Amino acid sequence: SGGVVITDVEPGGPAERAGLRPGELIVSLDGNRLQDADELRYRMHGRAPGRPLRIEVPRKEGNLAIELVPEEFPLERAEELLARRVGIQLVETKVRTRRGPMKVLAVAGLRRGSAAARVGVRPDDLVRAINSVELESLDDLRKAVRRAHPVGRITLLIQRGAGLEQIEFSL
């Protein structure tokens, strides 16, 4: 049967305004049946904000077709989204390298029990990149989160000492 369960609805966002609620099932996007969340991410990848989409949601009275217009994710909400969904807060800092000082982002806050904490992220770890885009500033972070938001997944390149590890999170 397939479909994608809505796990979260952004307050005031297009989905909430369209009447969608957490726990509901999206069975199609623009007339294409959805098997799972990976297929939804695939169909949303590269889709421009502002371009309407049509989804179908089963309701008691039958499938309800809903049109909504995705908005560009606001830059100022990126850090809050990362804190809420991944469980980390980042700060700009500098580290010394053989080539001189380098600007990086460090984990300053880690929510207990969060996705990041469960996979072993620690305070003072460095976040070097998001989805293969290098980060030097919180502005870089905001832009990278905005690009990743429609896809619903984010891969962080974490550095601890000399070691690097890529970790994927849902947004």
SULRA-V327118 format. One record per pair of residues at least 6 apart in sequence whose ideal C-beta (glycine too) atoms are under 6 Angstrom apart, sorted by the first residue. I is the first residue (numbers start at 1). J is the second residue. Records with the same first field share a line. If there is no record, write none. Layout:
I=J + J
//
This chain:
2=34 + 35
3=25 + 27 + 34
4=26 + 34 + 37 + 40
5=25
6=20 + 22 + 24
9=15 + 16 + 20 + 22
14=68 + 69 + 70 + 71
18=66 + 68
24=57
25=58
26=55 + 57
27=56
28=34 + 56
29=43 + 55
30=53 + 54
34=40
41=151 + 152
44=150
45=151
49=70 + 71 + 72
52=67 + 69
54=65 + 67
55=66
56=63 + 65
57=64
73=146 + 149
75=142 + 146
78=142 + 145
83=89
85=171
86=115 + 116 + 169
87=111 + 114 + 115 + 116 + 117
88=107 + 110 + 116
89=108 + 109
90=105 + 127
91=106 + 108
92=137 + 138
93=106
94=101 + 103
95=102 + 104
103=136
104=126
105=127 + 135
106=124 + 126
107=123 + 125
110=117 + 123
115=169
119=167
125=158 + 160
126=159
127=156
128=157 + 159
129=135 + 157
130=144 + 154 + 156
131=148 + 155
133=144
135=141
148=154
149=171
152=171
153=168 + 170
154=169 + 171
155=166 + 168
156=167
157=166
158=165 + 167
//
